[in-house]
Amino acid sequence: MSQTIQLSVPDMTCGHCKASVEKALGATAGVQAVSVDLPNKKVAVQADDQVSFEALVQALDEVGFTGEAA
């Protein structure tokens, strides 16, 4: 099974930020797809059921971004 996890990334402000967020989340084990909505600072992550919201927030934190519940 898979799930979609929605995140808000308030400090994502530019194309470079978008690329960094996509790369960090995409490298997380179990993540299948990442869709970034830069103007609204939202991210939708398609992932296996074993992937937690907390793991995604940690992946963002490691590259300097804040992940919050969307």
C-alpha positions, -999 to 999 in steps of 0.1 A, spaced: 0 0 0 10 36 -4 0 69 12 2 106 4 17 128 31 11 165 28 36 189 42 40 227 44 75 241 39 72 278 48 109 286 42 109 273 6 111 305 -15 128 298 -48 135 273 -75 168 262 -58 148 256 -26 123 235 -45 150 214 -60 167 209 -26 133 198 -10 126 174 -39 160 159 -37 160 155 1 125 140 2 130 118 -29 161 103 -13 141 91 17 137 53 18 102 44 7 93 76 -11 80 70 -46 72 106 -58 74 142 -46 52 170 -59 61 205 -49 38 235 -51 63 263 -47 38 293 -48 18 278 -20 48 262 -2 32 228 -1 46 194 -8 28 161 -15 48 129 -10 37 96 -23 53 69 -1 51 34 13 31 29 45 63 26 64 73 62 58 64 85 86 56 122 86 85 126 112 110 109 88 101 135 61 104 164 85 138 151 96 149 148 59 140 184 54 157 195 86 189 179 75 190 202 44 179 234 63 141 235 58 112 233 82 85 208 75 51 213 91 16 197 88 -1 210 58 
